[in-house]
Amino acid sequence: MKEFDINDFTVLVGIDWADKKHDVCEHVIGTSKYHYSVILSKPESLHEWVMSLKKRYPGRTIAVACELTKGPLIYALSKYDHLVLLFN
């Protein structure tokens, strides 16, 4: 598994997975800014959120910390090339 440096990323994202919703915290590297949001656990909602990240940070790599290593959320997020999934 490749080791990453925090400077490899523009944004660090933490997701707390749940069956009805996902709580999300986004942190832009080099700032003191945090953005909190809630995403419904529907594929369309997750896709809209992922694409909003791509639009807000074009051409940038985004780290997503996940508490799970497999499952529907991981499968859904793994198809986006601007996200790097990091597991505990």
N, CA, C and O atoms as a DFTB+ gen file, in Angstrom:
352 C
 N C O
     1  1       0.837      -1.177       0.000
     2  2       0.000       0.000       0.000
     3  2       0.883       1.242       0.000
     4  3       1.835       1.342       0.774
     5  1       0.560       2.170      -0.865
     6  2       1.351       3.386      -0.977
     7  2       1.136       4.275       0.245
     8  3       0.012       4.444       0.717
     9  1       2.220       4.830       0.742
    10  2       2.108       5.809       1.819
    11  2       1.939       7.181       1.188
    12  3       2.624       7.526       0.225
    13  1       1.024       7.952       1.741
    14  2       0.746       9.280       1.226
    15  2       1.252      10.322       2.203
    16  3       1.335      10.088       3.409
    17  1       1.584      11.467       1.658
    18  2       1.942      12.631       2.443
    19  2       0.724      13.553       2.422
    20  3       0.033      13.642       1.408
    21  1       0.464      14.221       3.509
    22  2      -0.687      15.119       3.580
    23  2      -0.657      16.159       2.461
    24  3      -1.707      16.616       2.010
    25  1       0.540      16.532       2.013
    26  2       0.677      17.525       0.944
    27  2       0.347      16.973      -0.434
    28  3       0.345      17.717      -1.415
    29  1       0.065      15.667      -0.521
    30  2      -0.388      15.071      -1.783
    31  2      -1.828      15.484      -2.103
    32  3      -2.295      15.301      -3.227
    33  1      -2.520      16.037      -1.118
    34  2      -3.946      16.307      -1.248
    35  2      -4.266      17.782      -1.056
    36  3      -3.517      18.526      -0.423
    37  1      -5.395      18.178      -1.619
    38  2      -5.910      19.524      -1.442
    39  2      -6.916      19.555      -0.301
    40  3      -6.984      20.515       0.468
    41  1      -7.681      18.500      -0.212
    42  2      -8.747      18.414       0.785
    43  2      -8.685      17.057       1.472
    44  3      -8.420      16.035       0.838
    45  1      -8.931      17.063       2.767
    46  2      -9.082      15.826       3.536
    47  2     -10.550      15.719       3.915
    48  3     -11.145      16.678       4.406
    49  1     -11.127      14.551       3.685
    50  2     -12.540      14.343       3.971
    51  2     -12.682      13.136       4.891
    52  3     -12.063      12.095       4.673
    53  1     -13.493      13.293       5.904
    54  2     -13.860      12.175       6.763
    55  2     -15.337      11.898       6.598
    56  3     -16.154      12.819       6.593
    57  1     -15.680      10.618       6.462
    58  2     -17.084      10.234       6.304
    59  2     -17.455       9.242       7.392
    60  3     -16.767       8.245       7.610
    61  1     -18.551       9.535       8.067
    62  2     -19.119       8.610       9.026
    63  2     -20.300       7.935       8.338
    64  3     -21.344       8.555       8.130
    65  1     -20.135       6.693       7.996
    66  2     -21.134       5.958       7.244
    67  2     -22.294       5.542       8.133
    68  3     -22.105       5.177       9.293
    69  1     -23.490       5.601       7.579
    70  2     -24.692       5.082       8.243
    71  2     -25.670       4.631       7.162
    72  3     -25.502       4.965       5.989
    73  1     -26.674       3.886       7.549
    74  2     -27.577       3.347       6.527
    75  2     -28.552       4.373       5.962
    76  3     -29.052       4.180       4.854
    77  1     -28.843       5.457       6.682
    78  2     -29.770       6.467       6.188
    79  2     -29.085       7.753       5.718
    80  3     -29.598       8.458       4.850
    81  1     -27.907       8.051       6.309
    82  2     -27.198       9.275       5.939
    83  2     -25.718       9.109       6.246
    84  3     -25.315       8.220       6.997
    85  1     -24.914       9.989       5.643
    86  2     -23.480      10.024       5.914
    87  2     -23.138      11.426       6.417
    88  3     -23.496      12.423       5.790
    89  1     -22.444      11.491       7.551
    90  2     -21.955      12.774       8.052
    91  2     -20.558      12.990       7.488
    92  3     -19.719      12.089       7.514
    93  1     -20.319      14.191       6.979
    94  2     -19.080      14.481       6.268
    95  2     -18.405      15.714       6.861
    96  3     -19.063      16.694       7.208
    97  1     -17.080      15.645       6.972
    98  2     -16.279      16.804       7.364
    99  2     -15.186      16.972       6.313
   100  3     -14.417      16.046       6.055
   101  1     -15.122      18.153       5.711
   102  2     -14.102      18.477       4.716
   103  2     -13.135      19.499       5.310
   104  3     -13.556      20.469       5.938
   105  1     -11.849      19.276       5.109
   106  2     -10.836      20.221       5.585
   107  2      -9.877      20.540       4.444
   108  3      -9.232      19.645       3.899
   109  1      -9.788      21.808       4.090
   110  2      -8.872      22.254       3.037
   111  2      -7.484      22.395       3.666
   112  3      -7.303      23.125       4.640
   113  1      -6.507      21.684       3.093
   114  2      -5.134      21.707       3.603
   115  2      -4.597      23.138       3.566
   116  3      -4.822      23.869       2.602
   117  1      -3.891      23.526       4.619
   118  2      -3.276      24.843       4.679
   119  2      -4.200      25.939       5.173
   120  3      -3.816      27.108       5.206
   121  1      -5.420      25.572       5.557
   122  2      -6.360      26.552       6.092
   123  2      -6.909      26.040       7.420
   124  3      -6.648      24.908       7.825
   125  1      -7.658      26.881       8.071
   126  2      -8.334      26.458       9.296
   127  2      -9.820      26.227       9.023
   128  3     -10.633      26.180       9.946
   129  1     -10.160      26.084       7.741
   130  2     -11.560      25.934       7.351
   131  2     -12.012      24.472       7.392
   132  3     -11.305      23.570       6.943
   133  1     -13.195      24.269       7.937
   134  2     -13.856      22.968       7.947
   135  2     -15.269      23.179       7.423
   136  3     -15.924      24.175       7.729
   137  1     -15.716      22.229       6.637
   138  2     -17.076      22.291       6.112
   139  2     -17.758      20.978       6.495
   140  3     -17.275      19.894       6.169
   141  1     -18.879      21.094       7.187
   142  2     -19.635      19.922       7.633
   143  2     -20.902      19.813       6.804
   144  3     -21.554      20.812       6.498
   145  1     -21.239      18.578       6.446
   146  2     -22.472      18.362       5.690
   147  2     -23.007      16.961       5.962
   148  3     -22.345      16.121       6.571
   149  1     -24.217      16.747       5.491
   150  2     -24.870      15.447       5.613
   151  2     -25.319      15.042       4.216
   152  3     -25.910      15.837       3.485
   153  1     -25.031      13.799       3.857
   154  2     -25.409      13.269       2.554
   155  2     -26.366      12.110       2.790
   156  3     -26.087      11.231       3.605
   157  1     -27.469      12.102       2.098
   158  2     -28.369      10.958       2.182
   159  2     -27.671       9.728       1.612
   160  3     -26.816       9.842       0.733
   161  1     -28.034       8.567       2.109
   162  2     -27.385       7.319       1.675
   163  2     -27.964       6.785       0.369
   164  3     -28.066       5.573       0.177
   165  1     -28.333       7.673      -0.508
   166  2     -28.819       7.292      -1.830
   167  2     -27.679       7.493      -2.825
   168  3     -26.934       8.466      -2.712
   169  1     -27.531       6.600      -3.791
   170  2     -26.454       6.747      -4.776
   171  2     -26.439       8.100      -5.460
   172  3     -25.367       8.647      -5.720
   173  1     -27.610       8.650      -5.756
   174  2     -27.671       9.940      -6.442
   175  2     -27.104      11.053      -5.561
   176  3     -26.402      11.939      -6.047
   177  1     -27.409      11.003      -4.279
   178  2     -26.917      12.026      -3.348
   179  2     -25.405      11.965      -3.211
   180  3     -24.727      12.992      -3.196
   181  1     -24.891      10.754      -3.112
   182  2     -23.447      10.570      -2.998
   183  2     -22.743      11.065      -4.260
   184  3     -21.715      11.738      -4.181
   185  1     -23.299      10.729      -5.420
   186  2     -22.714      11.164      -6.692
   187  2     -22.709      12.699      -6.791
   188  3     -21.708      13.291      -7.197
   189  1     -23.811      13.329      -6.427
   190  2     -23.876      14.798      -6.476
   191  2     -22.807      15.417      -5.584
   192  3     -22.156      16.387      -5.973
   193  1     -22.624      14.860      -4.390
   194  2     -21.613      15.391      -3.475
   195  2     -20.205      15.209      -4.041
   196  3     -19.395      16.136      -4.001
   197  1     -19.909      14.011      -4.570
   198  2     -18.583      13.750      -5.137
   199  2     -18.303      14.685      -6.308
   200  3     -17.195      15.205      -6.439
   201  1     -19.291      14.896      -7.147
   202  2     -19.096      15.786      -8.294
   203  2     -18.983      17.242      -7.855
   204  3     -18.327      18.036      -8.530
   205  1     -19.610      17.609      -6.737
   206  2     -19.452      18.975      -6.230
   207  2     -18.015      19.186      -5.743
   208  3     -17.469      20.279      -5.889
   209  1     -17.404      18.154      -5.171
   210  2     -15.992      18.249      -4.790
   211  2     -15.119      18.485      -6.021
   212  3     -14.226      19.332      -6.013
   213  1     -15.392      17.727      -7.066
   214  2     -14.607      17.859      -8.303
   215  2     -14.748      19.259      -8.888
   216  3     -13.782      19.820      -9.405
   217  1     -15.944      19.818      -8.806
   218  2     -16.186      21.164      -9.328
   219  2     -15.509      22.227      -8.464
   220  3     -14.958      23.195      -8.988
   221  1     -15.548      22.050      -7.140
   222  2     -14.943      23.029      -6.232
   223  2     -13.422      22.967      -6.230
   224  3     -12.759      23.973      -5.977
   225  1     -12.864      21.791      -6.511
   226  2     -11.408      21.604      -6.496
   227  2     -10.957      20.939      -7.802
   228  3     -10.471      19.808      -7.784
   229  1     -11.114      21.631      -8.927
   230  2     -10.810      21.018     -10.229
   231  2      -9.340      20.612     -10.350
   232  3      -8.436      21.367      -9.993
   233  1      -9.133      19.413     -10.860
   234  2      -7.781      18.921     -11.092
   235  2      -7.023      18.564      -9.830
   236  3      -5.819      18.315      -9.892
   237  1      -7.678      18.534      -8.709
   238  2      -7.017      18.276      -7.427
   239  2      -7.352      16.881      -6.908
   240  3      -8.393      16.313      -7.235
   241  1      -6.457      16.348      -6.100
   242  2      -6.672      15.049      -5.488
   243  2      -7.222      15.241      -4.081
   244  3      -6.727      16.065      -3.312
   245  1      -8.256      14.466      -3.760
   246  2      -8.954      14.598      -2.491
   247  2      -8.856      13.279      -1.729
   248  3      -9.170      12.219      -2.270
   249  1      -8.423      13.350      -0.481
   250  2      -8.317      12.161       0.370
   251  2      -9.623      11.975       1.127
   252  3     -10.170      12.917       1.699
   253  1     -10.107      10.743       1.119
   254  2     -11.330      10.416       1.844
   255  2     -11.008       9.302       2.838
   256  3     -10.669       8.183       2.453
   257  1     -11.120       9.631       4.111
   258  2     -10.873       8.642       5.163
   259  2     -12.166       7.891       5.425
   260  3     -13.219       8.487       5.653
   261  1     -12.064       6.574       5.387
   262  2     -13.241       5.726       5.553
   263  2     -13.045       4.776       6.723
   264  3     -11.950       4.259       6.941
   265  1     -14.118       4.552       7.472
   266  2     -14.034       3.626       8.585
   267  2     -14.183       2.179       8.123
   268  3     -13.788       1.260       8.841
   269  1     -14.739       1.965       6.953
   270  2     -14.931       0.625       6.404
   271  2     -13.962       0.395       5.252
   272  3     -13.513       1.347       4.612
   273  1     -13.641      -0.863       4.989
   274  2     -12.766      -1.187       3.859
   275  2     -13.537      -1.802       2.697
   276  3     -12.994      -1.970       1.605
   277  1     -14.788      -2.134       2.932
   278  2     -15.620      -2.667       1.855
   279  2     -17.074      -2.346       2.151
   280  3     -17.434      -1.961       3.263
   281  1     -17.891      -2.512       1.140
   282  2     -19.307      -2.222       1.290
   283  2     -19.779      -1.238       0.246
   284  3     -18.983      -0.780      -0.574
   285  1     -21.062      -0.900       0.255
   286  2     -21.635      -0.052      -0.786
   287  2     -20.990       1.327      -0.895
   288  3     -20.786       1.829      -2.000
   289  1     -20.667       1.944       0.245
   290  2     -20.050       3.272       0.198
   291  2     -18.677       3.211      -0.462
   292  3     -18.360       4.039      -1.317
   293  1     -17.870       2.242      -0.073
   294  2     -16.525       2.095      -0.641
   295  2     -16.618       1.799      -2.133
   296  3     -15.885       2.381      -2.932
   297  1     -17.506       0.906      -2.502
   298  2     -17.695       0.585      -3.917
   299  2     -18.083       1.845      -4.699
   300  3     -17.546       2.099      -5.778
   301  1     -19.004       2.621      -4.157
   302  2     -19.468       3.827      -4.855
   303  2     -18.358       4.864      -4.987
   304  3     -18.222       5.486      -6.041
   305  1     -17.567       5.060      -3.943
   306  2     -16.514       6.081      -3.980
   307  2     -15.307       5.665      -4.813
   308  3     -14.605       6.521      -5.351
   309  1     -15.062       4.378      -4.925
   310  2     -13.855       3.899      -5.605
   311  2     -13.862       4.146      -7.113
   312  3     -12.823       4.003      -7.758
   313  1     -14.986       4.508      -7.680
   314  2     -15.035       4.722      -9.126
   315  2     -14.632       6.136      -9.559
   316  3     -14.575       6.423     -10.755
   317  1     -14.353       7.014      -8.602
   318  2     -14.001       8.395      -8.931
   319  2     -12.493       8.594      -8.864
   320  3     -11.871       8.346      -7.830
   321  1     -11.909       9.042      -9.972
   322  2     -10.444       9.143     -10.041
   323  2      -9.871      10.337      -9.279
   324  3      -8.661      10.382      -9.057
   325  1     -10.691      11.303      -8.872
   326  2     -10.158      12.442      -8.110
   327  2     -10.180      12.175      -6.600
   328  3      -9.763      13.025      -5.812
   329  1     -10.664      11.002      -6.201
   330  2     -10.676      10.627      -4.787
   331  2      -9.634       9.532      -4.526
   332  3      -9.445       8.627      -5.339
   333  1      -8.974       9.636      -3.388
   334  2      -8.094       8.569      -2.901
   335  2      -8.683       8.117      -1.581
   336  3      -8.795       8.904      -0.641
   337  1      -9.063       6.842      -1.508
   338  2      -9.655       6.307      -0.289
   339  2      -8.564       5.856       0.658
   340  3      -7.664       5.109       0.275
   341  1      -8.647       6.310       1.882
   342  2      -7.689       5.946       2.919
   343  2      -8.437       5.181       4.004
   344  3      -9.511       5.595       4.440
   345  1      -7.863       4.068       4.432
   346  2      -8.505       3.220       5.427
   347  2      -7.701       3.206       6.713
   348  3      -6.473       3.288       6.702
   349  1      -8.408       3.104       7.802
   350  2      -7.792       3.087       9.109
   351  2      -6.961       1.849       9.333
   352  3      -6.370       1.686      10.401
